[in-house]
Amino acid sequence: MSSLSPSASPELATRRQRPAAWADPLFHGLSLAAAGFFLVLALGFLFELVAGSRLAIQTFGLGFLWSAAWNPVTQDYGALSSIMGTLVTTFLALFLAIPLALVIALFLVELAPPALARPVGAAIDLLAAVPSIIYGMWGLFVFAPFMAEHVQPFLADTLGFLPLFQGPPMGIGVLTAGIILALMILPFITAVMRDVFSIVPAVVKEAGFGMGSTVWEVSRQITVRYGMRGMVGACLLGLGRAIGETMAVTFVTGNDHRISASLFAAGNSIASTLANEFGEAYEPLYLSALIELGLVLFALTFAIQALSQLWIRRLERRSGGGL
């Protein structure tokens, strides 16, 4: 039986410990291909949307964006009512969900005992997994009647002098859609914020308590500031879920192309319009107008994400890169 010479053993051991020369280039190539795949996919979506909406772009031009008309009989289409409905319901959802998510996340991390934090955290994760159509059905059959019988009459009696709270209490409408969206995105934002706050170094918070700070001061000055970038990411996650939501909004928004100053009135969104009318679009111009609505939603989402990233970078520069 042959054996290795003593002089060859160190060389063989070194060769075994040294990584292969092709490993790093292969890993770099695979990583680059995986990242480039999403860029190619996004460009493919953009190309198909532009190609499909070419007829509507040639017919209506930029006026499609600020026209409130939507009449398949006269072949007159505009995106303004859908854009307004999308923005209003998304803003309402974020306006209601972000403060609640922040408070819940801080409570679970800073105040709640583990025996309470664990089951509540598990319930939040379970709510995040509920399909959107369940929220829509619950909103239509349970929440909309409650809004019509109790919430909307109360708002009309107390704040009826404002145009936002005028009109008949129908239950369905922009306000109901915004609240349903807020309930949908609340678990997502809360779960991310909770995870962000939980990784704040304990020594940093202990230093704050050692200087005599209260729980509120430590939460506001240390936990929230340390996790600011993660909080913005959580809000962007909720924004992405809300702005493109289809079924839940379709159930409770009323699906009306008219623009109204009242939150009680029926409205629509880009996603709900596509879901409701795409199967009926037999005319080429009708189909092209719907595809252009999808292009508008694509551009709107991209613009919001770009502005959000610029805001994050501005926060990083202000804090010296500590976010």
Secondary structure, 3 states (H helix, E strand, C coil): CCCCCCCHHHHHHHHHHCCCCCHHHHHHHHHHHHHHHHHHHHHHHHHHHHHHCHHHHHHHCCHHHHCCCEECCCCEECCHHHHHHHHHHHHHHHHHHHHHHHHHHHHHHHHCCHHHHHHHHHHHHHHHCCCHHHHHHHHHHHHHHHHHHHHHHHHHHHHCCCHHHCCCCCCCCHHHHHHHHHHHHHHHHHHHHHHHHHCCCHHHHHHHHHCCCCHHHHHHHHHHHHCHHHHHHHHHHHHHHHHCCCHHHHHHCECCCCCCCCCCCCECCHHHHHHHHHHHCCCHHHHHHHHHHHHHHHHHHHHHHHHHHHHHHHHHHHCCCCC
